[in-house]
Amino acid sequence: MVELALPRGSEVKAGKRYPASKEAKRVRRFKVYRWDPDVGGNPRWDIYDLDLDTCGPMVLDAIIAIKNTMDSTLAFRRSCREGVCGSCAMNVSGRNTLACTMGMDELPGGTITVAPLPHQPVLKDLVPDLTNFYAQYAAIEPWLKADTPEPQKERLQSEAERSKLDGLYECILCACCSTACPSYWWNGDRFMGPAALLQARRWIDDSRDEAKGERLDELEDPYRLYRCHTIMNCAQVCPKGLNPAKAIAETKKDLVERIV
């Protein structure tokens, strides 16, 4: 039997435990990934027994309560708390999601495991390094390109033309989809990933944009586009209910039709 060994320093070890107060009546356990670059060494799982009467119903509420009342050293991202900014994307009990829109009562009873988005370098605790992710978004040039003279007012679209952007423009760049994609795990340096390709489709389908051919040329590459194998993890985890795999398939179709 083949034996696989984790690289040195990557095995997650048992960490500290923070018990709830004796007066707590409703307690739920959180198992949280911790790693501090200033300390180094192996990452660890810290255990927090949280009094649910001290926080709101969402996972993000619990994480904020842990930081405020139990362990001020815990690092994570958050901003809007309304499922709009995508900042609090993390892996909760094995699923990429937004902590601010995931209710604790939606998760199976028992321990809730919280980790950073998978297969990305970790800056600290629950904060992944998304430098490559944002660079790929910038690479698809997410802005309107048009050679015709700029109109004095807005560039008009029909309702039918506008409807083609539904299911594309709603992406909040939380990275849940890309970091759930096995193809992105193995080829993240060359495969653009579901999020960037969904955003590329948004501009390809925009009737006001005049650079469709140029955009397709940039994506016609064995790795940038065609590493997608339609595993559908991206659609399963998207907190906005979008389907990046469908957008990618439409782009592949455009390229095939262009050749034929």
Secondary structure by P-SEA (a helix, b strand, c coil): cbbbbccccccccbbbbbbccccccbbbbbbbbbbbcccccbbbbbbbbcccccccccaaaaaaaaaacccccbbbbbccccccccccccccccccccccccccccccccbbbbbccccccccccccccaaaaaaaaaaaccbbbbcccccccccccccccccccccccccccccccccccccccccccccccaaaaaaaaaaaaccccccaaaaaaaaccccccccccccccccccccccccaaaaaaaaaaaaaaaac
